[in-house]
Amino acid sequence: MVVVVIFVLLINGLVKKNWLEAFLFSISVAVGITPGMLPMIVNGTLAKGAKFLAKRRQLLRICLRFRI
């Protein structure tokens, strides 16, 4: 997401030569992209948490406790 915003900022700034407008437009693109990327963000966060719990062997205890 950050790469896309920076890319939009640079291209828009170079083409229109108005860096303030390019910055505001790139911020609006970032706000527009966020809802579409929300499932990916949640999935990555859950995977990171599961990896952390597995490293501490807590995931196995939780699964055995709830019989998952």
N, C-alpha and C positions, 0 to 999 in steps of 0.2 A: 504494500500500500504506500509506503514511504517513497519507494522508487518511482511509482506512478505519479505521485504528487510533485516530486522534484522534477521529473521529466516534463510534466505539464507546465510547471513554473518556468523552466528554462525555455521551452519552445514558445510559449505564449509571450514571455518577456522579450525574447529575441525578435519575434515576428512583429509585435505591436509596439515595442520600445517603451511601454508603460509598465514599469515593474510593480507599482502599487496595485494596479488592476490585475496584473498577472498573479501576484501573491494572493489577492482576495479570491480570484477565480480558482487557484489551486487549493485553497482552504475549502471552498465550496465543493470541489471535486472530492476532497477527502471526506467531507461530511456525507456526501452522496454515496460514496463507496462503502462506508462503514456498515450499514445494515446488510448489505450483500455479503460482506466478509464475516459477519457475526458467527455463523455456524463454524467456520474454519477457526476462528479465535477460540470459541468454546471447546471445540474438539482438541485443539492443541493444548489448552490449559488442562483439560481432563486427562490427556495422555501424560503430560508432565507430572500431574499429581499421582497418577497410577504408577508411574515409574519410581517416583519418590517413595510411595508406600511399599512397592515391591522390594526396593533396596533395603528397607528397614524390616522386611518380612511382616509388615502389618496387613498387607492385602490378603495374604493367606488366612490370617487370624479373623479378619472381617468376613471373608467368604465362608469360613467354617462356622462362625458364630451364627450367620444368617442362612446357612446351608444353601448357598448359591451354587 
